[in-house]
């Protein structure tokens, strides 16, 4: 499936900003099952400085700075991405969780795809005994790791309420777990915390969902903005497998990957430093439209 992808991020400031410096993780890259046919990032006002790098996990990073007063910042992504999902791996054929723990702990691979980077607490995902206990219920003895991870994903979908605005980017997995509500970022980080607490490698994926579903299918939660899901490492053969706890489904053709990291702090779409004395507002518009047919409708979501 080929998608046209557009995102507009707009900051409006109460007072003019004399200087700002930013890091944008908004440019998708080629990954297994995903080919970027084109991708451009436009920035208004025109930056005084702009450059691109690639981080450790292979994410494309745009650094830019503005040195003249401005009361708004608009960052627009325009891309065309082809998604060719691989055949689903049979969950029952993955190794038992006990074996995956040993394989991950004994791995001497320190490259970007190594399970080692998904084993430990990270800046936004500390380990939590209550979350670990919750996750453990999905992994009785000798259960195939992907069977257990799917069970955990479906339990989070059933037990947590999707409530936009109930949390923010700084809400901890522990707080979201206690409240049993939040958005895709919260559900992904709760699932990651649970898996890591069991010494099972898990990492955070940011991206997008198809804005409008195919005929006869329900609209997925999180399609109005950037989305988040989880990849769990299932051994050397199956590797990293994407699971979406917000919707209780495996990541597939409707999921477009933007960035991968240990948690949200590694993949935040837009970070930066501004010099200001007033408040600001943020509006994000996302549109993911399959070029082969059904049209999507741009959705606006205001964030305080």
HELIX and SHEET records of a PDB file:
HELIX    1   1 UNK A   91  UNK A   93  5                                   3    
HELIX    2   2 UNK A   97  UNK A  106  1                                  10    
HELIX    3   3 UNK A  115  UNK A  118  5                                   4    
HELIX    4   4 UNK A  129  UNK A  136  1                                   8    
HELIX    5   5 UNK A  145  UNK A  159  1                                  15    
HELIX    6   6 UNK A  173  UNK A  179  1                                   7    
HELIX    7   7 UNK A  184  UNK A  197  1                                  14    
HELIX    8   8 UNK A  264  UNK A  267  1                                   4    
SHEET    1   A 5 UNK A  34  UNK A  44  0                                        
SHEET    2   A 5 UNK A  70  UNK A  83 -1                                        
SHEET    3   A 5 UNK A   2  UNK A  17 -1                                        
SHEET    4   A 5 UNK A 280  UNK A 290 -1                                        
SHEET    5   A 5 UNK A 299  UNK A 303 -1                                        
SHEET    1   B 4 UNK A  49  UNK A  54  0                                        
SHEET    2   B 4 UNK A  60  UNK A  66 -1                                        
SHEET    3   B 4 UNK A  20  UNK A  27 -1                                        
SHEET    4   B 4 UNK A 270  UNK A 274 -1                                        
SHEET    1   C 2 UNK A 161  UNK A 162  0                                        
SHEET    2   C 2 UNK A 181  UNK A 182  1                                        
SHEET    1   D 5 UNK A 249  UNK A 250  0                                        
SHEET    2   D 5 UNK A 240  UNK A 244 -1                                        
SHEET    3   D 5 UNK A 227  UNK A 233 -1                                        
SHEET    4   D 5 UNK A 202  UNK A 209 -1                                        
SHEET    5   D 5 UNK A 255  UNK A 261 -1                                        
END                                                                             
